[in-house]
Amino acid sequence: MPCPFLGSLNQAFVRNYGSSLMKQYGNYCPMISRGFRTLGQDETKCPFIQQNSIISEAPKEMTEDIVETVRPYKYEKFFNEQISAKKRDYSYRIFRKVSRLAAEGMYPKALEGQENRRVTVWCANDYLGASRHPVVQDAAISAIKSYGTGAGGTRNIAGNSQMTEKLEGEIAKLHNKPAALIFSSCFVANDATLSTLARILPDCIVYSDAGNHASMIQGIRNSRATKHIFKHNDPNHLRELLSKSPDGVPKLVVFETVHSMSGAICPLEEMCNIAHEYGALTFVDEVHAVGLYGKRGAGIGEERGVQHLIDIVSGTLGKAYGNVGGYIAGSSLLIDTIRSLAPGFIFTTALPPPVLAGSLAAIRLLASEEGRSLRSKHQAIVRYFKLSLLVAGLPQLPSVSHIVPVPIEGADKVALVAESLMKRGHYVQAINYPTVARGEERLRFAPGPYHTPEMVDSLVAALIESFHENNISFDQFMINGACRECSLEYKVDMMRDEPFKFPMQAA
Ligand code: PLP
């Protein structure tokens, strides 16, 4: 006869917590409490069982049998299989122990490994060294002293600090938009904005560039809106897809200006114009362009004088601005809508005071004359590096920006070359799947204004040795002076004299 009291509880729960249940709930049960009173027996055992000799405890084999049926899923085994698969295809990631140095004269050096060996860093996205600039550091330190290290909660709960509003005002001004909104990162900004917008706009259709960053892909996926993918930076394909779209339906066209892994720059004006021709809103990620292009560092939109064609711009505070966090800027109503409806904005702790103050200082710094001078030094060293690779006969993908990818096919090979470079005092991270497609592995270099020509010479010499050491031939990526993959010619008049031209951009 099942116990009418305990019978209503989940069996596994009763099995696991039986003795404490007896103690805790026994007094409520007429059977058990009477049993306790009359028998005065062990309170952890059911008095019904104690009284009836015909009812004995289940034999051990039966208990084992029962335990067997609820044996938990083998979580650790599953995780082990996942990791083993990553190791087998060489896409398992090992983070290097690298501490970048920020003291005067140290940047872009870092301490590496257990022995704290000094190496030169070539892959940081702190592109202009803003993270170690004294003005940015001082702003962050003084904000900590005045307001502490943490925000104290979500903006709804902890309130909007004056610095938050100042920073959003500065970002809006930078992008010539009425309003801006900051998030904990640009991954979150892209995901939260796209997932919310494409979800709430009725029957929204999203047109997404094939090369889009994971944050945008995630946002679009999360919205569950209908999605069409157009070929990377291909306005013709975008037009072809849009021309089939229904009238009067909301549409979003989503792409990046500077591509994070190839360094390609999109035909921004053309893509925005096509989007608007078909009544779509443009969502443009300027993550690898803000701080680096344009008179005030507002990005490719500013450099090409087409900021007004971007309806929603997203950017990061974590790369050229040397802090952490992300943002969007756009119309006041759009920003208010995302502020009011996006869970990724609402339900998370606000950016802390040192980050707000540091970011504000960095944006102002890079919009100033000093920022322009850093940008021109940046472009000069990138040009010198591209030229040096060309002269050495080393491969490089034809990038028109500050990102210089050196292709080395095979996750194992690219890791070996990165290791050889590290031995020679140069740190660059090997890029493999899922950041790029399999077969498109590369070293991604991002020289900055504090790298000297001597550092570049030393890196190129180390690259030559590392290619030889790992039996990688130099010319496998070039056919008649052009890229094997995309047929673009290798040229180094890639850098810019004002006004900037894009000689490498595919027509
Ligand atoms: N968008 C692009 C194109 C990126 O490359 C990245 C990060 O690398 C992000 C968005 C996300 O930015 P954050 O690092 O601020 O999250």
Residues whose N, C-alpha, C, O or C-beta is under 5 A from the ligand:
A	BS01	PLP	S185 C186 F187 H213 S215 E256 S260 D285 V287 T316 G318 G325 G326
